[in-house]
Amino acid sequence: MIKFEEFVLPNGLKVIVHEDHTTSMAAVNVLYKVGSRDETPQQTGFAHLFEHFMFEGSSNIPHFDSPLQNAGGESNAFTSNDVTNYYDILPATNLETAFWLESDRMLSLAFETESLETQKSVVMEEFKEHYINQPYGDVWHKMSALAYKVHPYQWPVIGLNLSHVEHVELPSAKEFFFKYYRPGNAVLVVAGDVTVAQVKNLAEQWFGEIPAGEPLTRHIPLEPEQTEPRMLEVTADVPVNALYIAYKMCARMHPDYHAADLLRDILSTGESSRLYNKLVKEQKLFSNIAAYTTETIDDGLFMIEGKLNKGVSMESAEKAIEEVVLQMVTHTIDEQELEKVQNKMESYLAFGETNILNRAMNLAYYEMLGNPNEVNLEIEKYRSVTAEKIREVAGRIFIKEHSNILRYYSKNQQ
């Protein structure tokens, strides 16, 4: 159980405090409700660019990391389809340093052409290294565009193409910043050796005067229901043939989500999982295979991907996957298998809560989803999933008409 208190500043900033006096450290987490979901097809990669740009310095602080490191702390960030998350870990005695740093970059970045160009170059190199020059690096670009035709999930977080980041200029960067990086679109969580009164005083002092900004209204286009299977075949200079199948699935806060997550576990986690056991060990069709979910605010994807062994045809590999997943639809798993994945999930969640940074990030994440106390209900929700519920959810996910198949051929195996 993660205990916390929460309050809202007049400018709309939501603040959550989790006291833990068993540690001498503090975690300061600032989640902005902005990701690639908030971009337009003409301007993609902005959220990820800002993840980098926010470390370039702000109005009163030339280099974000230097004061934090001097205070014995460290920081990092990540961007997803739905959020951008910044976090700092430092000795609790130096807590105010993190408030000073985070509030100053929320107030106003140092919008300078040189800084922007520097971070554009960094992101463009990352794009080239991981998405253009890396084997299979463009898979998510191709699969996103295949699975989504209207919704902004149709491009990956890095952006649709390199030119979008390359052509970002200061006016459009400022517009994006002052629209999304405002107090009312953020969640501040402080966890560790702190008190509620202390955090409230610091929050009012450092964040209270930041302008609220204009009210934010989103107009995210709804993805129409997919009515037929989609397939894309590509050939590239990659080591082996690979197969990717994405089925449409529910959003993160949908009642089906926890059953879908356990379904993924049954299929893919560990060498005793069904996909690995059947298709890697027994039938030797794949050298490796995995399943995962995208866990997005809006309807997401249930992904299955694997590298084929030499001599195995795409058709036979695809058919074998379909046979395994359809078993989940036509047959109810036994209680022992269900309990095994539930125990594993409970251990995973409990282990994650031993870290104050994980607790801070989870509180911010669930606040973004609508209720921070959901973090304390997760184990109960996984425990309440029945074998029959998993079968029902499998039936709603593994529908042929909702599938998106990417056959990725190696030039060397043609």
C-alpha positions in Angstrom: 0.0 0.0 0.0 1.4 3.3 -1.1 0.1 6.1 1.2 0.0 9.6 -0.2 -1.6 13.0 0.1 -2.5 15.3 -2.7 -3.4 18.9 -3.4 -3.7 21.3 -6.3 -2.1 24.7 -6.7 -4.3 27.6 -8.0 -2.5 27.4 -11.4 -3.7 23.8 -11.8 -0.6 21.9 -10.9 -1.5 18.6 -9.2 0.9 17.7 -6.4 1.2 14.3 -4.7 3.3 13.5 -1.7 4.4 10.1 -0.5 6.3 10.1 2.8 8.9 7.4 3.4 11.2 8.1 6.3 13.1 4.8 5.9 15.3 6.4 3.3 17.5 9.5 3.2 16.7 10.2 -0.4 13.9 11.9 -2.3 12.4 11.4 -5.8 10.9 14.3 -7.6 8.8 13.3 -10.6 7.2 15.7 -13.1 4.9 14.1 -15.6 3.6 16.2 -18.5 0.5 14.9 -20.2 2.0 15.2 -23.7 3.3 12.5 -26.0 3.3 11.7 -29.7 -0.5 11.4 -29.4 -0.6 15.2 -29.2 1.2 15.8 -32.5 -0.2 16.3 -35.9 0.8 14.3 -39.0 2.6 17.3 -40.3 4.7 17.9 -37.1 5.8 14.7 -35.4 8.6 13.9 -33.0 8.0 17.1 -31.0 7.4 15.5 -27.7 10.6 13.4 -28.0 12.6 16.4 -29.1 11.4 18.3 -26.0 12.5 15.4 -23.8 16.0 16.3 -24.9 15.5 20.1 -25.2 14.2 20.4 -21.6 17.8 19.6 -20.4 19.4 22.4 -22.4 18.8 24.9 -19.7 16.1 27.4 -18.7 15.8 31.2 -18.1 17.9 31.2 -14.9 19.8 27.9 -15.2 22.3 27.4 -18.1 22.8 23.7 -17.5 20.1 21.6 -15.9 22.2 18.7 -14.7 25.1 20.7 -13.1 23.3 22.0 -10.0 21.6 18.6 -9.5 24.9 16.7 -9.6 26.5 19.2 -7.2 23.6 18.4 -4.9 24.4 14.7 -5.1 21.5 13.9 -7.5 20.8 12.6 -10.9 18.0 12.9 -13.5 16.6 11.4 -16.6 13.4 11.3 -18.7 11.4 9.3 -21.1 8.7 10.0 -23.7 5.8 7.6 -24.7 2.8 7.9 -27.0 0.9 9.5 -24.1 3.3 11.2 -21.6 6.7 12.8 -21.1 8.2 12.0 -17.7 11.1 13.7 -16.0 12.5 12.5 -12.7 15.2 13.5 -10.2 16.8 11.5 -7.4 18.8 13.3 -4.7 19.4 13.5 -1.0 16.3 14.7 0.7 18.3 17.4 2.5 18.8 19.0 -1.0 15.2 18.7 -2.1 14.8 22.3 -2.8 17.4 22.1 -5.6 15.1 19.8 -7.6 12.1 22.2 -7.1 14.3 25.1 -8.3 15.4 23.2 -11.4 12.0 21.7 -12.4 10.1 24.9 -11.8 12.5 27.1 -13.8 12.2 24.9 -16.9 8.4 24.7 -16.5 8.4 28.5 -16.3 10.4 29.0 -19.5 13.1 27.2 -21.3 16.0 29.1 -22.7 14.7 29.3 -26.2 17.9 29.8 -28.2 18.5 28.7 -31.8 21.9 27.2 -30.9 20.4 25.0 -28.2 17.5 23.9 -30.4 19.9 23.0 -33.2 22.1 21.0 -30.8 19.2 18.9 -29.6 17.7 18.5 -33.1 21.1 17.0 -34.2 21.1 14.6 -31.2 17.5 13.4 -32.0 18.3 13.1 -35.7 21.4 11.0 -35.0 19.2 8.8 -32.7 16.7 8.5 -35.5 19.4 7.4 -37.9 21.1 5.0 -35.5 18.1 3.2 -34.1 15.4 3.5 -36.8 17.2 3.8 -40.2 20.5 2.0 -39.9 19.5 -0.6 -37.3 18.3 -4.0 -38.6 14.5 -4.1 -38.2 14.7 -0.5 -37.0 11.8 0.7 -39.1 9.4 -2.0 -37.9 7.5 0.3 -35.6 7.1 2.9 -38.3 5.6 0.3 -40.6 3.4 -1.4 -38.0 2.1 1.8 -36.6 1.0 3.0 -40.1 -0.5 -0.4 -40.8 -2.5 -0.7 -37.7 -3.7 3.0 -37.4 -5.2 5.0 -40.2 -6.6 8.0 -38.3 -5.3 8.1 -34.7 -1.9 9.7 -34.0 -0.6 6.3 -32.8 0.0 5.8 -36.5 3.6 7.1 -36.0 6.1 6.2 -33.4 7.4 8.4 -30.6 10.6 9.3 -32.4 8.5 10.8 -35.2 7.1 9.9 -38.7 10.2 10.9 -40.6 13.5 12.7 -40.1 12.6 15.9 -41.8 9.9 16.8 -39.2 12.6 17.2 -36.5 15.1 18.7 -39.0 12.7 21.5 -39.9 11.6 22.5 -36.4 12.1 26.2 -35.8 11.9 28.3 -32.6 8.4 29.7 -33.1 6.8 26.3 -33.5 8.8 24.9 -30.6 7.7 27.7 -28.4 4.1 27.2 -29.4 4.3 23.5 -28.5 6.0 24.2 -25.2 3.6 26.9 -23.9 0.6 24.7 -25.0 1.5 21.5 -23.2 4.2 22.2 -20.6 2.0 24.1 -18.3 1.1 23.5 -14.6 -2.5 22.3 -15.4 -1.1 19.7 -17.8 1.4 18.3 -15.3 1.6 16.1 -12.2 4.3 16.7 -9.6 5.1 13.8 -7.3 7.5 13.9 -4.4 8.4 10.7 -2.6 10.9 9.9 0.2 12.2 11.5 3.3 9.9 14.5 3.1 6.8 15.8 4.7 3.5 17.1 3.2 3.9 20.5 4.8 7.5 20.8 3.5 6.4 19.8 0.0 3.4 22.2 0.0 5.6 25.1 1.0 8.2 24.3 -1.7 5.5 23.8 -4.3 3.8 27.1 -3.5 7.2 28.9 -3.4 8.7 27.5 -6.6 5.7 26.6 -8.8 2.9 28.8 -7.5 3.7 31.8 -9.6 4.0 30.0 -12.9 1.2 31.1 -15.2 -1.5 28.5 -15.7 -1.6 29.0 -19.5 -4.6 28.6 -21.8 -7.1 25.8 -21.1 -6.1 22.8 -23.0 -8.7 21.0 -25.2 -7.7 17.9 -27.1 -9.3 16.7 -30.3 -7.9 13.3 -30.8 -9.4 11.5 -33.8 -11.0 8.2 -33.0 -9.7 5.2 -34.9 -12.5 3.5 -36.8 -13.1 -0.2 -36.2 -10.8 -2.4 -38.3 -13.0 -4.7 -40.5 -10.4 -6.7 -42.4 -6.9 -8.1 -41.8 -4.0 -6.0 -43.1 -0.7 -7.3 -44.4 2.6 -5.7 -45.4 5.6 -7.5 -46.9 9.0 -5.9 -46.9 12.5 -7.1 -47.8 15.6 -5.6 -46.3 19.2 -6.3 -45.4 18.5 -8.0 -42.1 19.9 -11.2 -40.7 16.8 -13.5 -40.7 13.1 -13.4 -41.7 10.9 -12.0 -39.0 7.1 -11.9 -38.4 5.2 -9.3 -36.5 1.4 -9.6 -35.8 -0.5 -6.8 -34.1 -4.1 -7.3 -32.9 -6.2 -4.4 -31.8 -6.9 -4.4 -28.0 -8.5 -2.2 -25.4 -7.2 1.0 -23.8 -5.2 0.9 -20.5 -8.1 1.8 -18.3 -10.6 -0.6 -19.9 -12.0 -3.4 -17.7 -10.4 -6.0 -20.0 -6.9 -4.7 -19.6 -5.7 -6.8 -16.6 -7.0 -10.0 -18.2 -5.2 -9.0 -21.5 -2.0 -8.4 -19.6 -2.2 -11.9 -17.9 -3.0 -13.3 -21.3 0.3 -11.8 -22.6 2.1 -13.4 -19.7 0.7 -16.8 -20.4 1.7 -16.6 -24.0 5.1 -15.1 -23.7 6.8 -14.7 -20.3 9.5 -17.3 -19.7 10.5 -20.6 -21.3 7.4 -22.3 -20.0 5.1 -19.8 -21.8 2.9 -21.2 -24.6 4.5 -19.4 -27.6 8.0 -20.3 -26.5 7.2 -23.8 -25.5 5.3 -24.7 -28.7 7.0 -22.7 -31.4 10.6 -22.4 -30.2 11.2 -25.6 -28.2 8.8 -28.1 -29.8 8.2 -27.1 -33.4 11.5 -25.2 -33.8 9.9 -22.6 -36.1 11.3 -19.5 -34.3 14.6 -18.8 -32.7 12.8 -16.4 -30.3 9.3 -15.1 -29.9 7.7 -12.5 -27.7 4.4 -10.8 -27.0 3.7 -7.5 -25.4 1.0 -4.8 -25.2 1.3 -1.1 -25.9 -0.6 0.0 -22.7 -1.9 3.2 -24.3 -4.5 5.7 -23.1 -6.6 4.9 -26.2 -7.1 1.5 -27.8 -3.8 -0.2 -28.2 -2.1 -3.2 -29.7 -1.4 -6.8 -28.6 1.9 -7.5 -30.4 3.5 -10.9 -31.2 6.8 -10.9 -32.9 9.5 -13.5 -33.6 12.6 -14.3 -35.7 12.1 -17.4 -37.9 14.5 -20.2 -38.1 16.1 -20.8 -41.5 13.9 -22.7 -43.9 10.6 -21.9 -42.2 8.0 -20.2 -44.4 6.1 -17.1 -43.3 2.9 -18.9 -43.9 3.7 -21.9 -41.7 5.0 -19.5 -38.9 1.9 -17.4 -39.1 -0.4 -20.4 -39.0 1.4 -21.8 -36.0 1.0 -18.5 -34.0 -2.7 -18.4 -34.9 -3.1 -22.0 -33.6 -1.6 -21.1 -30.3 -3.6 -17.9 -29.8 -6.8 -19.5 -30.9 -6.3 -22.2 -28.2 -6.7 -19.3 -25.7 -10.1 -18.5 -27.3 -11.5 -22.1 -27.5 -10.1 -23.5 -24.3 -10.2 -22.2 -20.7 -6.8 -22.3 -19.0 -6.5 -24.4 -15.8 -6.4 -22.7 -12.4 -2.8 -23.7 -11.8 -1.6 -21.9 -14.9 -3.7 -18.8 -13.9 -2.3 -18.8 -10.4 1.2 -19.1 -11.7 1.0 -15.9 -13.8 -0.9 -14.1 -11.0 1.8 -14.9 -8.5 4.4 -13.7 -10.9 2.6 -10.5 -11.5 2.1 -9.9 -7.8 5.8 -10.4 -7.2 6.7 -8.1 -10.0 4.5 -5.3 -8.7 5.6 -5.8 -5.1 9.3 -5.7 -6.1 8.7 -2.5 -8.0 7.3 -0.8 -5.0 10.5 -1.2 -3.0 12.0 1.7 -5.0 10.9 5.3 -4.1 11.3 6.4 -7.7 9.1 3.7 -9.0 6.5 4.7 -6.4 6.7 8.3 -7.5 6.4 7.5 -11.2 3.5 5.1 -10.6 1.6 7.7 -8.6 2.1 10.2 -11.4 1.1 7.7 -14.0 -2.1 6.7 -12.3 -3.0 10.3 -11.6 -2.6 10.9 -15.4 -5.0 8.0 -16.0 -7.5 9.5 -13.6 -6.9 8.2 -10.0 -3.6 7.9 -8.2 -5.1 5.3 -5.8 -5.3 2.9 -8.7 -1.7 2.0 -7.9 -2.9 0.3 -4.7 -5.6 -1.7 -6.5 -3.5 -3.3 -9.2 -2.7 -6.6 -7.4 -6.4 -7.0 -6.4 -7.4 -6.4 -10.1 -5.0 -9.1 -11.3 -6.1 -11.5 -8.6 -9.8 -11.0 -9.5 -9.2 -12.1 -13.2 -10.7 -15.5 -13.8 -9.7 -18.2 -16.3 -13.0 -17.6 -18.1 -12.4 -13.9 -18.2 -9.1 -14.5 -20.0 -10.8 -16.7 -22.5 -13.4 -14.1 -23.2 -10.8 -11.3 -23.6 -8.8 -13.5 -25.9 -11.9 -13.9 -28.0 -12.2 -10.1 -28.2 -8.5 -9.6 -29.1 -7.6 -12.5 -31.4 -10.0 -11.6 -34.2 -8.6 -12.2 -37.7 -10.3 -9.0 -39.0 -8.5 -7.0 -36.3 -5.0 -8.3 -37.2 -2.1 -6.4 -38.8 0.7 -8.6 -40.2 4.1 -7.5 -41.1 6.3 -10.1 -42.9 9.8 -8.9 -42.8 12.0 -10.8 -45.3 15.8 -11.0 -45.2 17.5 -10.4 -48.6 19.9 -13.2 -47.6 17.1 -15.8 -47.4 15.2 -15.0 -50.6 
